[in-house]
Amino acid sequence: MEEYLDLFEKVITQTSPKVDYIDIRAGMSNNTSILMKDGDVDEINTGMSLGARIRVLKNGAWGFAYTTDLSKLNKITDTAIKLSDSLKGDVELSESEIIKDKVAVDVKIPFKDISIDEKKEIMKEANDAATIDKVNSTTVSYADGELDEIFMNSEGSQIQMKTSRLRMALNASATDGEIIQFGHGSLGGVKGFELINDADIEEFGRKIGEKAVRLLDAEAAPSGKFPVIADPELTGVLIHEALGHAVEGDLILQNDSILKDKMGETIASDIVNIFDDASRKDGFGYYPYDVEGVKTKPNQLVKDGKLISLLNSRETAAKLGMTSSGNARSIISDQPIVRMSNTYLQPGDNKFEELIEDIPDGIYLKGSRGGQVDTGKGIFQFNAAEGYLIKNGEIATPLRDVSLSGNILETLKNIDAIGNDFKLSVGFCGKDGQTAPVGDGGPHTRILDALVGGMG
C-alpha cells in the first residue's frame, strides 16, 4: 500500500481548505475461508480486495464515500464533499494525538505459505476427532485474512498497519434418537498459521464431540434463583453483553443505555474491575490503532465497582466531554461506529475449589450458546452451553438447556467472589449490521441469587 502514500497526501492537501476535516482509510486484504460439512468441503472462497474510503467533515456533517478503484479517489472525494454540503449536523471531534507510525503483527508462518490442501487436512483432522459414537453431524469453518492498511488525516497523522487474523470453529451435533445436543468450540488469534500448528487439533475436535454426547445424558435444569458459578467463557459473554454494550458512547447518547448518567456511581460489587483493551495482543479483538488513528491502551471501565469510563469514538467523546478511547471500528467500506475490542473481568484471588466449597445448592454454568440484551431496560438472557448442579460444595449432576437471565446492575452487584484463572474467548460481535472480531473473557465468577431457567 506504500506506493499510494503520495496519492493520498495529494488528495488531503487539495481537499483540506474546502472542509473542516478529512481522513482517508485504504487497504488491501487477502482472505481465505473454507467450510466443511460432515467431513466434505462445502465451499472455498479466496481472493484479494482493494478499497479506499474518504470521510470529510464540513459544517458539522459527515460525507462518506468508498471505492474499489483508486483512480477514482478524486471523484469519491467530490462525492463526500457534496454529501456533507447537503446536510447540517452538530458533529465535532475530540482532540487526538497526531501519530506517524508503522506497525505489523508478529507472524511466524504467513498464511500464503500453507496450501489450501493443508488447511483442508487440518479441518478434516478436527472433524474426524469430533465424529465419535452418537455424533451425527459436524461443521468446521476456517478463515484467515491479511490486511495491509493505511490511515491518513488532515491533522497530520499517517499510520500503516499490517494485520493477520485466523479463526477455526467446529460445531458437532449428537443424538440418541430422541433428543439432539450440540458441542461448539473455536480457536483463533491475531497472528499467523503458527496458531494452528501450536494447537492440539485432535484434542480440540474430540472435546467438542464429547461435549455434544455428554449433554445427551444431562438432565433438564431446575428453574429458580441459585448461586451460580460462571466459567471464563460465560463470564466473558456476560461482561460483553451486559456491561460492554451499555458503555458504548453512541448508545448512551441515544438514551438506550441503563448506564446513562451513572458515571462515578457504584454499578457492581466492589471486587469488580472491568477493562476493554484493544492493545492486548493475545485477544482476538486486538488492534494497535482504531479506524480514526487513535492509539489503543487498556481502558478501565469499572474500578472497584464504580463506573469510571466509557467506550468512545472521537465524535461521541466530543459530545460527552471526553476523549476518544480508541473504539471507533469498521471494515473500510463501512462508517466507523463505537465497538468493543477485548472486554474482560479482571481475575481475583480465589481458586475454583474455594468458589464452590461453601455452596450447598447451586449451579455451575459453562460456555455460551448466545443470548440477548436490552441495554435500555438493563435486562439480559443468555443460554449456557452446559451446566452442573453443585451439591454441598461438589460438582454433581450434568444439566442441559440452562439459561441465565436478570437485571444488569443487580447481577453485577451480586458478584461476590472472583477466580484467579483467566481466559479470553474468540468471537464476533454484531451491531448496526456490522460485524467485528472481539475477545471477551475473565475468570470463574460467583454470582449470588442468579435467575436460572430450565427447559424441562
C-alpha positions as CSV (number, residue, x, y, z in Angstrom):
1,M,0.0,0.0,0.0
2,E,3.0,2.3,0.4
3,E,3.0,3.2,-3.3
4,Y,-0.3,5.1,-2.7
5,L,1.0,7.4,0.0
6,D,1.8,10.3,-2.3
7,L,-1.6,10.0,-3.9
8,F,-3.4,10.1,-0.6
9,E,-1.3,13.0,0.6
10,K,-2.2,15.0,-2.5
11,V,-5.9,14.4,-2.0
12,I,-5.7,15.5,1.6
13,T,-3.7,18.7,0.7
14,Q,-6.1,19.6,-2.1
15,T,-9.3,18.9,0.0
16,S,-8.3,20.3,3.4
17,P,-9.0,24.0,2.5
18,K,-12.6,23.1,1.4
19,V,-13.6,21.1,4.6
20,D,-13.1,21.2,8.3
21,Y,-11.5,17.7,8.4
22,I,-10.7,14.8,6.1
23,D,-9.4,11.4,6.6
24,I,-8.6,8.5,4.2
25,R,-8.5,4.8,5.0
26,A,-7.3,2.4,2.4
27,G,-6.4,-1.3,2.5
28,M,-5.6,-4.4,0.6
29,S,-6.8,-7.7,2.0
30,N,-6.1,-11.3,1.2
31,N,-8.7,-13.7,2.6
32,T,-9.4,-17.4,2.6
33,S,-12.4,-19.2,4.0
34,I,-13.3,-22.9,3.9
35,L,-16.5,-24.6,5.1
36,M,-16.6,-28.3,5.7
37,K,-19.8,-30.3,6.5
38,D,-19.7,-33.8,7.7
39,G,-16.1,-34.2,6.5
40,D,-16.7,-32.9,3.0
41,V,-15.6,-29.4,1.8
42,D,-18.8,-27.4,1.0
43,E,-17.2,-24.2,-0.2
44,I,-13.9,-22.4,-0.6
45,N,-13.6,-18.7,-1.0
46,T,-10.3,-17.0,-1.6
47,G,-9.4,-13.6,-3.0
48,M,-7.8,-10.2,-2.8
49,S,-9.6,-6.9,-2.4
50,L,-8.5,-3.3,-2.5
51,G,-10.6,-0.4,-1.3
52,A,-10.4,3.2,0.0
53,R,-12.8,5.4,1.8
54,I,-12.9,9.2,2.1
55,R,-14.5,10.8,5.1
56,V,-15.0,14.6,5.3
57,L,-16.5,16.8,8.0
58,K,-18.0,20.1,7.0
59,N,-20.4,22.3,8.9
60,G,-20.9,19.6,11.5
61,A,-21.9,16.9,8.9
62,W,-20.1,13.8,7.6
63,G,-19.7,13.0,4.0
64,F,-18.6,9.4,3.3
65,A,-17.7,7.7,0.1
66,Y,-15.9,4.4,-0.8
67,T,-14.4,2.9,-4.0
68,T,-12.5,-0.2,-5.0
69,D,-10.8,1.7,-7.8
70,L,-8.1,4.0,-6.5
71,S,-8.1,6.0,-9.8
72,K,-11.5,7.3,-8.7
73,L,-10.2,8.8,-5.4
74,N,-10.8,12.4,-6.6
75,K,-14.3,11.5,-7.7
76,I,-15.3,10.0,-4.4
77,T,-13.7,12.9,-2.6
78,D,-16.1,15.2,-4.5
79,T,-19.0,12.9,-3.7
80,A,-18.1,13.0,0.0
81,I,-18.0,16.8,0.0
82,K,-21.3,17.1,-1.8
83,L,-22.9,14.8,0.8
84,S,-21.6,16.8,3.7
85,D,-22.8,20.0,1.9
86,S,-26.3,18.6,1.6
87,L,-26.5,18.0,5.4
88,K,-26.4,20.1,8.5
89,G,-25.1,18.5,11.7
90,D,-23.6,19.0,15.1
91,V,-20.6,16.7,14.8
92,E,-17.4,17.8,16.5
93,L,-14.3,15.7,17.0
94,S,-12.5,15.4,20.3
95,E,-8.7,16.3,20.4
96,S,-6.5,13.5,19.2
97,E,-2.7,13.0,19.1
98,I,-1.0,13.3,15.7
99,I,0.6,10.0,15.0
100,K,3.1,8.8,12.4
101,D,3.7,5.0,12.8
102,K,4.2,1.7,11.0
103,V,3.1,-1.4,12.8
104,A,2.9,-5.1,11.8
105,V,1.6,-8.1,13.7
106,D,4.3,-10.6,14.5
107,V,3.8,-13.5,12.1
108,K,5.9,-16.6,12.2
109,I,4.1,-18.6,9.5
110,P,2.3,-16.5,6.8
111,F,-1.0,-17.9,5.6
112,K,0.3,-17.9,2.0
113,D,2.9,-20.5,3.0
114,I,0.2,-23.1,3.7
115,S,-1.7,-24.6,0.8
116,I,-5.4,-24.9,0.7
117,D,-5.0,-28.7,0.8
118,E,-3.0,-28.4,4.1
119,K,-5.7,-26.2,5.6
120,K,-8.4,-28.8,4.5
121,E,-6.4,-31.6,6.1
122,I,-6.3,-29.9,9.4
123,M,-10.0,-29.2,9.3
124,K,-10.5,-32.9,8.4
125,E,-8.4,-33.9,11.4
126,A,-10.6,-31.8,13.7
127,N,-13.8,-33.2,12.1
128,D,-12.7,-36.8,12.4
129,A,-11.7,-36.3,16.1
130,A,-15.2,-34.9,16.8
131,T,-17.0,-37.7,15.0
132,I,-17.3,-40.1,17.9
133,D,-20.2,-42.5,18.6
134,K,-23.6,-40.7,18.6
135,V,-22.2,-37.6,16.8
136,N,-24.4,-37.4,13.7
137,S,-23.3,-34.1,12.1
138,T,-20.3,-31.7,12.1
139,T,-19.5,-28.4,10.6
140,V,-15.9,-26.9,10.5
141,S,-15.3,-23.4,9.4
142,Y,-11.8,-21.9,8.8
143,A,-11.0,-18.3,7.9
144,D,-7.7,-16.4,7.6
145,G,-7.0,-12.9,6.4
146,E,-4.2,-10.4,6.0
147,L,-4.9,-6.7,5.8
148,D,-2.3,-4.1,4.7
149,E,-3.9,-0.8,5.7
150,I,-3.1,3.0,5.6
151,F,-4.8,5.8,7.6
152,M,-4.1,9.5,7.0
153,N,-5.9,12.6,8.1
154,S,-5.7,16.4,7.6
155,E,-4.4,16.8,11.2
156,G,-1.1,15.1,10.1
157,S,-1.5,11.5,11.2
158,Q,-0.1,8.8,9.0
159,I,-0.4,5.2,10.1
160,Q,0.5,2.0,8.3
161,M,-0.7,-1.3,9.7
162,K,-0.3,-5.0,8.7
163,T,-2.6,-7.4,10.5
164,S,-3.1,-11.2,10.2
165,R,-6.1,-12.9,11.8
166,L,-7.2,-16.5,11.9
167,R,-10.1,-18.4,13.3
168,M,-11.3,-22.1,13.1
169,A,-14.6,-23.2,14.6
170,L,-16.3,-26.5,15.0
171,N,-19.9,-27.5,15.7
172,A,-20.9,-31.1,16.4
173,S,-24.4,-32.4,17.0
174,A,-25.2,-35.7,18.7
175,T,-28.4,-37.6,19.0
176,D,-29.7,-40.7,20.9
177,G,-32.7,-40.9,18.5
178,E,-34.9,-38.7,20.7
179,I,-33.0,-35.5,21.5
180,I,-30.3,-33.6,19.8
181,Q,-27.5,-31.8,21.7
182,F,-24.6,-29.6,20.4
183,G,-20.9,-29.0,21.1
184,H,-19.1,-25.9,19.9
185,G,-15.5,-24.6,20.1
186,S,-13.3,-22.2,18.3
187,L,-9.7,-21.2,18.3
188,G,-8.1,-18.1,16.8
189,G,-5.9,-15.1,17.2
190,V,-4.1,-12.1,15.6
191,K,-1.1,-13.9,14.3
192,G,0.0,-16.4,11.6
193,F,-0.6,-20.1,10.9
194,E,1.6,-20.9,13.9
195,L,-1.6,-20.6,15.9
196,I,-2.9,-23.8,14.3
197,N,0.5,-25.5,14.3
198,D,0.8,-25.0,18.0
199,A,-2.7,-26.3,18.8
200,D,-3.6,-29.9,19.6
201,I,-6.2,-30.3,16.8
202,E,-7.1,-33.8,17.7
203,E,-7.9,-32.8,21.3
204,F,-9.8,-29.7,20.1
205,G,-12.1,-31.8,17.9
206,R,-12.5,-34.6,20.4
207,K,-13.5,-32.4,23.3
208,I,-16.3,-30.8,21.1
209,G,-17.7,-34.1,20.1
210,E,-17.5,-35.4,23.7
211,K,-19.4,-32.3,24.9
212,A,-22.3,-32.9,22.5
213,V,-22.5,-36.6,23.5
214,R,-22.2,-35.8,27.2
215,L,-25.2,-33.5,27.0
216,L,-27.4,-36.3,25.8
217,D,-27.4,-37.8,29.3
218,A,-27.7,-34.5,31.1
219,E,-30.8,-33.6,33.0
220,A,-33.1,-30.6,32.3
221,A,-32.1,-27.7,34.6
222,P,-34.2,-26.6,37.5
223,S,-35.7,-23.1,37.5
224,G,-35.4,-20.5,40.2
225,K,-32.8,-18.4,42.0
226,F,-29.4,-20.0,42.8
227,P,-25.9,-19.1,43.5
228,V,-24.2,-19.6,40.1
229,I,-20.5,-20.1,39.1
230,A,-19.9,-18.9,35.5
231,D,-16.9,-20.3,33.7
232,P,-14.5,-17.9,32.0
233,E,-16.3,-18.1,28.6
234,L,-19.8,-17.3,30.1
235,T,-18.2,-14.6,32.4
236,G,-16.9,-13.0,29.2
237,V,-20.3,-13.2,27.4
238,L,-21.9,-11.7,30.5
239,I,-19.4,-8.8,30.7
240,H,-19.6,-8.2,26.9
241,E,-23.4,-8.3,26.6
242,A,-24.5,-6.9,30.0
243,L,-21.9,-4.2,30.5
244,G,-19.9,-3.7,27.3
245,H,-22.8,-2.6,25.0
246,A,-24.2,-0.4,27.8
247,V,-21.0,1.6,28.0
248,E,-20.8,2.4,24.2
249,G,-20.9,6.1,23.8
250,D,-23.4,6.1,20.9
251,L,-25.9,4.0,22.9
252,I,-25.5,6.4,25.8
253,L,-26.2,9.4,23.5
254,Q,-29.2,7.6,22.0
255,N,-30.7,7.2,25.5
256,D,-30.5,3.4,25.0
257,S,-28.3,2.5,28.0
258,I,-29.1,1.8,31.6
259,L,-25.7,3.4,32.4
260,K,-26.6,6.9,31.1
261,D,-25.6,9.5,33.8
262,K,-24.2,6.8,36.0
263,M,-20.5,7.9,35.7
264,G,-18.8,7.7,39.1
265,E,-21.6,5.7,40.6
266,T,-21.4,2.2,42.0
267,I,-22.8,-0.2,39.5
268,A,-21.2,-3.5,40.6
269,S,-19.8,-5.1,43.8
270,D,-16.5,-3.6,45.0
271,I,-14.5,-6.6,43.8
272,V,-15.5,-6.0,40.2
273,N,-12.9,-4.5,37.8
274,I,-13.7,-4.5,34.1
275,F,-11.5,-3.5,31.2
276,D,-11.7,-3.0,27.4
277,D,-8.3,-3.3,25.9
278,A,-7.7,-3.4,22.2
279,S,-3.9,-3.3,22.8
280,R,-3.9,-6.8,24.2
281,K,-2.0,-8.9,21.6
282,D,-3.5,-12.2,23.0
283,G,-7.0,-11.0,22.3
284,F,-9.0,-11.7,19.1
285,G,-10.1,-8.0,19.2
286,Y,-6.6,-6.7,19.1
287,Y,-5.7,-3.6,17.0
288,P,-2.9,-1.0,17.7
289,Y,-4.9,2.0,16.3
290,D,-8.6,2.4,15.7
291,V,-10.0,3.4,12.4
292,E,-9.7,7.1,13.3
293,G,-6.0,6.7,14.1
294,V,-6.4,6.8,17.9
295,K,-3.8,4.7,19.7
296,T,-5.3,1.9,21.9
297,K,-4.5,1.2,25.5
298,P,-6.1,-0.6,28.5
299,N,-9.3,1.3,29.2
300,Q,-10.7,0.5,32.7
301,L,-14.5,0.8,32.6
302,V,-15.3,-0.3,36.1
303,K,-13.0,0.2,39.1
304,D,-13.8,-1.4,42.4
305,G,-17.5,-1.5,41.3
306,K,-17.7,2.1,40.1
307,L,-18.3,3.1,36.5
308,I,-15.2,5.3,35.6
309,S,-15.0,5.3,31.8
310,L,-17.0,4.6,28.6
311,L,-16.2,3.4,25.0
312,N,-15.9,6.3,22.6
313,S,-15.1,7.4,19.1
314,R,-13.8,11.0,18.5
315,E,-17.4,12.1,17.7
316,T,-19.1,10.5,20.7
317,A,-16.3,11.6,23.0
318,A,-16.7,15.3,22.0
319,K,-20.5,15.1,22.7
320,L,-19.8,13.5,26.1
321,G,-17.0,15.9,27.1
322,M,-14.4,13.1,27.0
323,T,-11.5,12.0,24.8
324,S,-11.7,9.0,22.4
325,S,-10.9,5.6,23.9
326,G,-9.9,4.2,20.5
327,N,-13.1,2.3,20.0
328,A,-14.1,3.5,16.5
329,R,-14.2,0.4,14.3
330,S,-15.5,-0.8,11.0
331,I,-14.4,-2.5,7.8
332,I,-13.1,0.0,5.3
333,S,-16.3,0.2,3.3
334,D,-18.5,0.9,6.4
335,Q,-18.9,4.0,8.5
336,P,-17.0,3.8,11.8
337,I,-19.1,3.1,14.9
338,V,-18.3,2.6,18.6
339,R,-17.3,-1.1,19.2
340,M,-15.8,-3.2,21.9
341,S,-12.4,-4.8,21.4
342,N,-11.2,-7.2,24.2
343,T,-13.6,-6.8,27.1
344,Y,-13.0,-8.7,30.3
345,L,-13.4,-9.1,34.1
346,Q,-10.1,-8.8,35.9
347,P,-9.2,-12.0,37.8
348,G,-9.4,-12.2,41.6
349,D,-7.6,-14.4,44.0
350,N,-9.9,-17.4,44.6
351,K,-9.2,-21.0,43.5
352,F,-12.1,-22.8,41.8
353,E,-12.5,-25.1,44.8
354,E,-12.9,-22.0,47.0
355,L,-15.6,-20.7,44.8
356,I,-17.8,-23.8,45.2
357,E,-16.8,-25.2,48.6
358,D,-19.5,-23.3,50.6
359,I,-22.4,-23.6,48.1
360,P,-24.9,-26.2,49.5
361,D,-27.2,-25.9,46.4
362,G,-26.1,-24.1,43.3
363,I,-25.3,-24.4,39.6
364,Y,-22.1,-24.3,37.6
365,L,-22.6,-22.9,34.1
366,K,-20.1,-23.5,31.2
367,G,-19.8,-21.9,27.8
368,S,-22.4,-19.9,25.9
369,R,-25.0,-20.6,23.2
370,G,-25.7,-16.9,22.7
371,G,-28.3,-14.6,24.2
372,Q,-29.7,-11.1,24.0
373,V,-29.6,-7.9,26.0
374,D,-31.8,-4.8,26.2
375,T,-29.3,-2.1,27.2
376,G,-32.1,0.5,27.6
377,K,-34.1,-1.6,30.1
378,G,-31.0,-3.2,31.6
379,I,-32.0,-6.8,31.3
380,F,-30.4,-9.8,29.6
381,Q,-30.8,-13.5,29.0
382,F,-28.1,-16.0,28.0
383,N,-28.1,-19.7,27.3
384,A,-25.2,-21.7,28.7
385,A,-23.7,-24.5,26.6
386,E,-23.8,-26.9,29.6
387,G,-24.2,-26.9,33.4
388,Y,-23.8,-28.9,36.5
389,L,-25.6,-28.9,39.8
390,I,-23.4,-28.0,42.8
391,K,-24.3,-30.1,45.9
392,N,-22.6,-29.4,49.2
393,G,-19.5,-27.9,47.6
394,E,-19.1,-30.6,44.9
395,I,-19.8,-30.7,41.2
396,A,-22.8,-33.1,40.7
397,T,-25.4,-33.9,38.1
398,P,-24.8,-32.6,34.5
399,L,-27.5,-30.2,33.2
400,R,-28.6,-29.2,29.7
401,D,-30.6,-26.3,28.2
402,V,-29.8,-23.9,31.0
403,S,-30.5,-20.1,30.7
404,L,-29.3,-17.3,32.9
405,S,-31.3,-14.0,33.0
406,G,-31.6,-10.9,35.1
407,N,-31.1,-7.3,35.6
408,I,-27.6,-6.0,34.6
409,L,-27.0,-3.8,37.7
410,E,-28.4,-6.4,40.2
411,T,-26.3,-9.2,38.6
412,L,-23.1,-7.1,38.7
413,K,-23.8,-6.2,42.3
414,N,-24.3,-9.9,43.1
415,I,-20.8,-10.9,42.1
416,D,-19.4,-12.0,45.4
417,A,-16.2,-13.9,44.5
418,I,-13.9,-14.0,41.6
419,G,-11.5,-16.8,40.5
420,N,-7.8,-16.4,39.9
421,D,-7.8,-18.0,36.4
422,F,-8.3,-16.2,33.1
423,K,-9.3,-16.9,29.5
424,L,-10.2,-14.8,26.6
425,S,-12.6,-16.3,24.0
426,V,-12.6,-15.8,20.3
427,G,-15.7,-14.3,18.8
428,F,-17.5,-11.8,16.6
429,C,-20.0,-9.1,17.6
430,G,-22.7,-7.7,15.5
431,K,-24.0,-4.1,15.8
432,D,-25.9,-1.9,13.3
433,G,-25.4,-4.5,10.6
434,Q,-21.6,-4.5,11.0
435,T,-19.5,-7.4,12.4
436,A,-16.3,-7.0,14.3
437,P,-13.8,-9.6,15.8
438,V,-13.7,-9.4,19.6
439,G,-12.3,-11.1,22.6
440,D,-14.2,-11.4,25.8
441,G,-13.4,-13.3,29.0
442,G,-12.4,-13.3,32.6
443,P,-12.0,-15.9,35.3
444,H,-14.6,-18.2,37.0
445,T,-17.1,-15.9,38.7
446,R,-19.6,-16.5,41.5
447,I,-22.9,-14.7,41.3
448,L,-25.5,-14.9,44.1
449,D,-29.2,-15.1,43.6
450,A,-28.9,-15.6,39.8
451,L,-32.2,-16.4,38.0
452,V,-31.7,-19.7,36.2
453,G,-34.3,-21.2,33.8
454,G,-34.5,-24.7,32.5
455,M,-36.4,-26.1,29.5
456,G,-37.8,-29.2,31.1
